[in-house]
Amino acid sequence: MRSLGPAFLRLLIASGAASVGLSMTAAALAYEIYDVTRRDISVGHLGLAEAVPAILLSLFGGYLADRYDRKKIILTCVGFGSFVVLAMWLSAGSLPGIRFIQILAAAFAIGIAGGLSRPALSAIEAQVVPAEQALRGASILSVVGTTCAIGGPALFGQVAKHWSVGHGYLVAGILWSLSWFFILSLHPTPAESHPPGKLFEGIGEAIRFVWKSQVLLGSMALDLFAVFFGGAVALIPVFCRKVLFVGPETYGLLVAATPIGAGVAMLVCAIRPPTKNPGWLFLGCVTGFGLSIIGFAYSRWWVLSGLCLLLSGVFDGISMVIRRTILRVYSPVKMRGRVAAVSWIFIGASNELGALESGYASEWFGPVNAVLIGGIITLTIVAFAMIFAPKLRTIDLGPREVEA
């Protein structure tokens, strides 16, 4: 940790506070929208509300990250997110119809902040972490971010039980604000001057580069489709009500199970980076993720369900470290923000649109069948990736020069 420097420590604390605040906000929004509507599809609407702006603005956010001060971009977006979350606290207790609109509006606003800030966050990492420490830095950041995200849902569950659902937003807003102050104190190494040209030319350059890179495109596509079809987290509120018959406290524990598993896996990766056969390990972890999701679909005991979610987090945590390092190692310096933006489009689509898919599938086939089908599709996608992206099996995560 000491070899990574004080700037890395500040980035680490800011990332941790933001992770707790964001995961707590997400848990509160998901729980509240289902509580207000009592319809499975409402979870999908929530995912769509956040996905649309995040996906539409990510490429623009990448362009901004390569052209302007990344720190200022992040400060603006995190400050805006803090305002939105605190506004949800102040408006708690609204009539159900009005509250439904407020929840969707909040998700939409957070999607805007995420779409514009995520490329800058990914790109600024290279200004803080030395190239020779890329895999270690990615592991530690992933560990802290995911481990801190564990506290969000669990903390929301406790606040909702002992205080109120609305006050969950107050705690989350305080954490967002804490992250803002640590970002303000961050002094990253100045980025090399490689400003892109015109907006659409700069965006097109990054898209063409990713399209030609089998490793980047393959890893992004695998993440997109595996999580899109295999995501069970979005349906946890539905499972708690219809399948497991548990309350908000257990809901918080189940939502936290996935990041707990991911945090443990990332901690191991930070101590022993996955440098040996990372490609095969990556594909194996996505396979394990799919099998865990199938186990969750069959479970009728919340402890077993939590264990399946925990295992899905372990597999996703390892693959997340590898994906993050692929993005750093295989991206050219001059378009790092824009390539990160393309990556975040895949990730945003897989998470938020995956929630939409899960909501509709649950409405049509029932929550159990929806998750089961998704797990089976995930395993099928891994098989396709092994056939059509063979370079994923032999990726090299050591320092390298990348030509655009």
Secondary structure, DSSP 8 states (H G I E B T S, - for coil): -GGG-HHHHHHHHHHHHHHHHHHHHHHHHHHHHHHHH--THHHHHHHHHHHHHHHHHHHHHHHHHHHS-HHHHHHHHHHHHHHHHHHHHHTTT--HHHHHHHHHHHHHHHHHHHHHHHHHHHHHHHHHS-GGGHHHHHHHHHHHHHHHHHHHHHHHHHHHHHT-HHHHHHHHHHHHHHHHHHHHT-----------SSHHHHHHHHHHHHHH-HHHHHHHHHHHHHHHHH--GGGHHHHHHHTS---HHHHHHHHHHHHHHHHHHHHHHHHS---SSHHHHHHHHHHHHHHHHHHHHH--SHHHHHHHHHHHHHHHHHHHHHHHHHHHHTS-GGGHHHHHHHHHHHHHIIIIIHHHHHHHHHHHH-HHHHHHHHHHHHHHHHHHHHHH-GGGGG---S------
